[in-house]
Amino acid sequence: MAKEQKTYLGIDCGSVSIKFALLRGDELVGKAYLKNKGLISTVQEGLRQLPKARIDGVGVTGSGKEFVKSLVGGDYTANEIISHVVASLKEHPDVKTILDIGGEDSKLMLVRGGVLADFQMNRDCGGGTGSMIETIANRLGVKIEDVGGVCLGEQRSSGATRKVWYLLSERGSLPVKQRQTGRRYLDGSLQSTGR
């Protein structure tokens, strides 16, 4: 008779979104991704979206990890850097670079020989973060899910145009005609942040 595999819940509680992963052994058996509309209500909704299971342990990461750990009776917290490295190495043992564009910060992790060698975070500036990218995309009428395709499918613009586009888009002063044609400059506005 085979021993039943244990089930674990992982929660990444960020400023913009909360992600849930339910694992039975190494198999992903449930997941949820929700915009953070308040920690308590969003965590409750995320748990409702997961399949019913006896959970053997809960790990929490992200900016709200301590509160959410208390809220759900979590067993373990880890910072996002360690969480990214461990998960990335599991799926891609030869990984060398990990980039997380979060809602309020971005993280660059360098891995050498399966060990975190260095990392950098931008905490002082929102440029290059998910919130900034989503704000610009919304102003251009582009769904956040489509940003990658737009950026890959269009020609890059000149550095000067990118900077002007970025400043105009942030100030909300783009004429309607420029907003309609601005999709091709979306990649430039992302790159002009220097991230």
PLY file of the C-alpha trace (Angstrom):
ply
format ascii 1.0
element vertex 195
property float x
property float y
property float z
element edge 194
property int vertex1
property int vertex2
end_header
0.00 0.00 0.00
1.51 3.34 -1.13
1.95 6.07 1.43
-0.32 9.07 0.75
1.60 12.16 -0.33
1.37 15.22 1.85
-0.37 18.38 0.65
1.14 21.81 1.11
-0.21 25.30 0.48
2.02 28.16 -0.63
0.80 31.75 -0.49
2.62 34.73 -2.01
1.04 37.83 -0.52
2.12 40.85 -2.54
0.98 44.45 -2.49
-0.89 44.12 -5.79
-1.84 40.44 -5.96
-2.00 37.30 -3.87
-1.08 33.95 -5.37
-1.94 30.48 -4.04
-0.41 27.12 -4.99
-1.66 23.82 -3.58
0.83 20.96 -4.00
0.39 17.25 -3.42
3.94 16.00 -3.48
5.41 17.74 -6.54
2.06 17.96 -8.35
0.22 21.27 -8.57
-3.38 20.37 -7.69
-4.81 23.86 -7.25
-3.93 27.48 -7.83
-5.42 30.95 -7.66
-4.26 34.44 -8.65
-6.22 37.38 -7.25
-5.81 41.14 -7.16
-5.21 42.21 -3.57
-8.43 43.96 -2.50
-7.62 43.70 1.19
-5.68 40.91 2.82
-8.46 39.19 4.75
-11.10 39.15 2.00
-8.61 38.26 -0.76
-7.10 35.39 1.23
-10.59 34.09 2.03
-11.54 34.20 -1.65
-8.31 32.50 -2.71
-8.86 29.66 -0.25
-12.43 29.22 -1.56
-11.09 28.82 -5.09
-8.80 25.92 -4.15
-9.97 22.32 -4.09
-10.86 20.94 -0.67
-7.87 19.14 0.86
-6.29 18.20 4.14
-3.32 20.56 4.27
-0.19 19.34 6.04
1.68 22.64 5.99
1.43 26.25 4.86
4.32 28.44 3.69
3.89 32.16 3.13
6.07 34.74 1.37
5.64 38.31 0.15
5.22 41.70 1.73
2.23 40.59 3.82
3.69 37.26 4.91
3.65 37.76 8.68
0.02 38.87 8.82
-1.15 36.18 6.39
0.80 33.52 8.29
-1.15 34.49 11.42
-4.42 34.70 9.50
-4.23 31.16 8.05
-2.23 29.45 10.79
0.84 29.17 8.58
3.86 27.09 9.50
6.70 28.81 7.65
7.65 32.14 6.14
10.46 32.88 3.72
11.54 36.06 1.99
10.77 36.35 -1.71
14.42 36.12 -2.77
14.86 32.67 -1.21
11.44 31.55 -2.49
12.31 32.53 -6.07
15.70 30.85 -6.00
14.46 27.57 -4.50
11.49 27.33 -6.90
13.55 28.31 -9.95
16.27 25.77 -9.17
13.64 23.04 -8.80
12.24 23.71 -12.27
15.44 24.92 -13.98
18.57 23.54 -12.24
20.92 25.51 -14.51
19.26 28.90 -13.89
21.68 31.82 -13.65
19.43 34.88 -13.60
16.01 35.41 -12.02
14.05 38.64 -12.44
10.88 39.42 -10.48
8.91 42.48 -11.57
6.61 42.94 -8.59
3.89 45.44 -7.87
6.06 47.80 -5.83
9.62 46.62 -6.41
11.75 44.60 -8.79
14.33 42.00 -7.85
17.32 40.65 -9.75
18.86 37.43 -8.45
22.11 35.93 -9.71
22.65 32.20 -9.17
26.03 30.46 -9.55
26.45 26.73 -9.12
22.97 26.33 -7.67
23.57 28.96 -4.98
22.34 32.55 -4.69
25.46 34.60 -5.47
24.01 38.13 -5.40
20.75 40.07 -5.63
19.55 43.63 -6.08
16.21 45.26 -5.36
14.81 48.65 -6.34
12.88 49.87 -3.31
13.10 53.62 -3.88
11.52 53.97 -7.31
8.34 52.50 -8.77
9.74 52.64 -12.32
9.96 49.20 -13.86
7.48 47.63 -11.46
4.30 45.80 -12.33
2.08 48.64 -11.10
3.82 51.16 -13.34
3.67 48.83 -16.36
-0.03 48.16 -15.76
-0.78 51.90 -15.39
0.86 52.70 -18.73
-0.82 49.75 -20.43
-4.23 50.86 -19.11
-3.68 54.37 -20.43
-2.86 52.89 -23.83
-5.89 50.63 -23.80
-3.74 47.48 -23.67
-4.66 44.58 -21.37
-1.80 43.71 -19.00
-1.90 40.12 -20.35
-1.09 41.48 -23.82
1.89 43.70 -22.88
4.52 41.05 -23.64
3.10 40.35 -27.09
2.83 44.04 -27.89
6.42 44.59 -26.86
7.73 41.63 -28.84
5.63 42.34 -31.92
6.40 46.00 -32.50
9.48 47.91 -33.62
11.47 49.63 -30.94
11.49 53.41 -31.00
14.40 55.76 -30.46
15.67 56.55 -26.96
14.43 60.15 -27.11
10.96 59.08 -28.21
10.83 56.50 -25.43
11.62 59.10 -22.78
9.06 61.57 -24.10
6.46 58.81 -24.34
7.21 57.72 -20.79
6.89 61.26 -19.38
3.69 61.97 -21.31
2.10 58.69 -20.38
2.89 59.18 -16.69
1.40 62.68 -16.70
-1.71 61.55 -18.56
-1.30 64.32 -21.11
-1.29 62.25 -24.29
-3.64 63.38 -27.03
-6.17 60.71 -28.07
-4.43 60.15 -31.43
-1.12 59.39 -29.69
-2.83 57.03 -27.24
-4.31 55.12 -30.16
-0.94 54.75 -31.89
1.01 54.47 -28.65
0.96 50.69 -28.46
4.13 50.55 -30.56
5.87 52.73 -27.99
4.86 50.61 -25.01
8.10 48.65 -25.14
10.03 51.91 -25.19
8.25 53.27 -22.17
9.15 50.12 -20.24
12.78 50.32 -21.30
13.13 54.02 -20.57
12.95 53.27 -16.86
16.39 51.69 -17.04
15.12 48.37 -15.67
0 1
1 2
2 3
3 4
4 5
5 6
6 7
7 8
8 9
9 10
10 11
11 12
12 13
13 14
14 15
15 16
16 17
17 18
18 19
19 20
20 21
21 22
22 23
23 24
24 25
25 26
26 27
27 28
28 29
29 30
30 31
31 32
32 33
33 34
34 35
35 36
36 37
37 38
38 39
39 40
40 41
41 42
42 43
43 44
44 45
45 46
46 47
47 48
48 49
49 50
50 51
51 52
52 53
53 54
54 55
55 56
56 57
57 58
58 59
59 60
60 61
61 62
62 63
63 64
64 65
65 66
66 67
67 68
68 69
69 70
70 71
71 72
72 73
73 74
74 75
75 76
76 77
77 78
78 79
79 80
80 81
81 82
82 83
83 84
84 85
85 86
86 87
87 88
88 89
89 90
90 91
91 92
92 93
93 94
94 95
95 96
96 97
97 98
98 99
99 100
100 101
101 102
102 103
103 104
104 105
105 106
106 107
107 108
108 109
109 110
110 111
111 112
112 113
113 114
114 115
115 116
116 117
117 118
118 119
119 120
120 121
121 122
122 123
123 124
124 125
125 126
126 127
127 128
128 129
129 130
130 131
131 132
132 133
133 134
134 135
135 136
136 137
137 138
138 139
139 140
140 141
141 142
142 143
143 144
144 145
145 146
146 147
147 148
148 149
149 150
150 151
151 152
152 153
153 154
154 155
155 156
156 157
157 158
158 159
159 160
160 161
161 162
162 163
163 164
164 165
165 166
166 167
167 168
168 169
169 170
170 171
171 172
172 173
173 174
174 175
175 176
176 177
177 178
178 179
179 180
180 181
181 182
182 183
183 184
184 185
185 186
186 187
187 188
188 189
189 190
190 191
191 192
192 193
193 194
